[in-house]
Amino acid sequence: MKTSALLIIVLAMTPGAASALDSLELQNVIAQCAACHGAEGIAKDVEIPNLAGQHDRYLAEQLRNFRSGKRPHKEMRYMSRHITDEEIEALAQYYANIPH
């Protein structure tokens, strides 16, 4: 399933944070994640975790930990430094709703 189609389905099914962001804004953030984690949340490199189907609370917590520096990782700290709490929640819901 293409990312844009999945995004529309997730936004329609998910009240709250994901629906608070416009789909273009969320697509831009997802595109940045997809560079490493894959468009469907399945990474092509064994060193990079798959995000598809992970629990939304786990994903959101890890993103906040990367952003704060509590969980050290150079690339993820860089990528998450400007992500808002609303975007974190939307990303977590998006990846949690992708079947794995």
Kinemage of the C-alpha trace (Angstrom):
@kinemage 1
@onewidth
@group {chain A} dominant
@subgroup {mainchain}
@vectorlist {calphas} color= white
{ca met a 1} P 0.000 0.000 0.000
{ca lys a 2} L 1.362 3.408 -0.860
{ca thr a 3} L 2.280 5.723 1.998
{ca ser a 4} L -0.262 8.376 0.994
{ca ala a 5} L -3.112 5.845 0.892
{ca leu a 6} L -2.106 4.419 4.257
{ca leu a 7} L -1.844 7.925 5.681
{ca ile a 8} L -5.400 8.726 4.591
{ca ile a 9} L -6.684 5.513 6.183
{ca val a 10} L -4.823 6.175 9.445
{ca leu a 11} L -6.016 9.779 9.615
{ca ala a 12} L -9.595 8.668 9.033
{ca met a 13} L -9.392 5.957 11.714
{ca thr a 14} L -7.437 7.881 14.337
{ca pro a 15} L -9.054 10.673 16.301
{ca gly a 16} L -6.811 13.124 18.107
{ca ala a 17} L -3.181 13.827 17.281
{ca ala a 18} L -2.989 12.393 13.779
{ca ser a 19} L -6.112 14.188 12.659
{ca ala a 20} L -4.860 17.456 14.180
{ca leu a 21} L -2.005 17.564 11.667
{ca asp a 22} L -2.781 18.143 8.045
{ca ser a 23} L -1.896 15.177 5.879
{ca leu a 24} L 0.756 17.042 3.877
{ca glu a 25} L 2.582 18.065 7.043
{ca leu a 26} L 2.533 14.489 8.328
{ca gln a 27} L 3.577 13.120 4.932
{ca asn a 28} L 6.651 15.356 5.043
{ca val a 29} L 7.649 14.032 8.467
{ca ile a 30} L 6.973 10.427 7.390
{ca ala a 31} L 9.128 10.953 4.287
{ca gln a 32} L 12.037 11.875 6.534
{ca cys a 33} L 11.514 8.720 8.615
{ca ala a 34} L 11.138 6.592 5.483
{ca ala a 35} L 14.662 7.423 4.374
{ca cys a 36} L 15.922 4.929 6.966
{ca his a 37} L 12.857 3.068 8.261
{ca gly a 38} L 11.193 2.494 4.873
{ca ala a 39} L 7.979 3.952 3.479
{ca glu a 40} L 5.957 1.112 4.990
{ca gly a 41} L 7.889 1.078 8.277
{ca ile a 42} L 10.077 -1.867 7.270
{ca ala a 43} L 13.768 -0.998 7.152
{ca lys a 44} L 16.027 -2.415 4.477
{ca asp a 45} L 19.051 -2.532 6.817
{ca val a 46} L 19.213 -5.005 9.711
{ca glu a 47} L 20.764 -2.312 11.913
{ca ile a 48} L 17.648 -0.121 11.617
{ca pro a 49} L 14.498 -1.145 13.492
{ca asn a 50} L 11.189 -1.782 11.771
{ca leu a 51} L 8.472 0.586 12.967
{ca ala a 52} L 5.416 -1.037 11.382
{ca gly a 53} L 3.106 -2.525 13.981
{ca gln a 54} L 5.048 -1.290 17.003
{ca his a 55} L 2.916 -0.075 19.905
{ca asp a 56} L 2.122 3.635 19.608
{ca arg a 57} L 3.039 4.442 23.228
{ca tyr a 58} L 6.412 2.735 22.802
{ca leu a 59} L 7.169 4.642 19.585
{ca ala a 60} L 6.137 7.981 21.083
{ca glu a 61} L 8.217 7.397 24.201
{ca gln a 62} L 11.290 6.468 22.179
{ca leu a 63} L 10.961 9.537 19.955
{ca arg a 64} L 10.706 11.759 23.030
{ca asn a 65} L 13.755 10.022 24.516
{ca phe a 66} L 15.758 10.613 21.322
{ca arg a 67} L 14.628 14.243 21.210
{ca ser a 68} L 15.633 14.889 24.828
{ca gly a 69} L 18.909 12.995 24.554
{ca lys a 70} L 17.802 10.478 27.189
{ca arg a 71} L 18.253 7.769 24.545
{ca pro a 72} L 21.511 8.538 22.761
{ca his a 73} L 21.660 8.064 19.010
{ca lys a 74} L 23.331 10.667 16.836
{ca glu a 75} L 21.049 10.414 13.786
{ca met a 76} L 17.794 10.060 15.738
{ca arg a 77} L 18.719 12.960 18.030
{ca tyr a 78} L 19.304 15.089 14.936
{ca met a 79} L 16.093 13.950 13.203
{ca ser a 80} L 13.887 14.372 16.278
{ca arg a 81} L 15.171 17.717 17.532
{ca his a 82} L 12.382 19.757 15.898
{ca ile a 83} L 9.535 17.235 16.028
{ca thr a 84} L 6.621 18.524 18.089
{ca asp a 85} L 4.673 16.421 20.576
{ca glu a 86} L 1.742 16.490 18.153
{ca glu a 87} L 3.941 15.138 15.354
{ca ile a 88} L 5.353 12.465 17.656
{ca glu a 89} L 1.857 11.265 18.517
{ca ala a 90} L 0.826 11.284 14.861
{ca leu a 91} L 3.944 9.373 13.783
{ca ala a 92} L 3.460 6.823 16.553
{ca gln a 93} L -0.143 6.247 15.558
{ca tyr a 94} L 0.761 6.065 11.878
{ca tyr a 95} L 3.449 3.391 12.333
{ca ala a 96} L 1.433 1.467 14.942
{ca asn a 97} L -1.422 1.114 12.443
{ca ile a 98} L 0.725 -0.357 9.654
{ca pro a 99} L 0.301 -4.137 9.537
{ca his a 100} L 3.618 -5.930 9.875
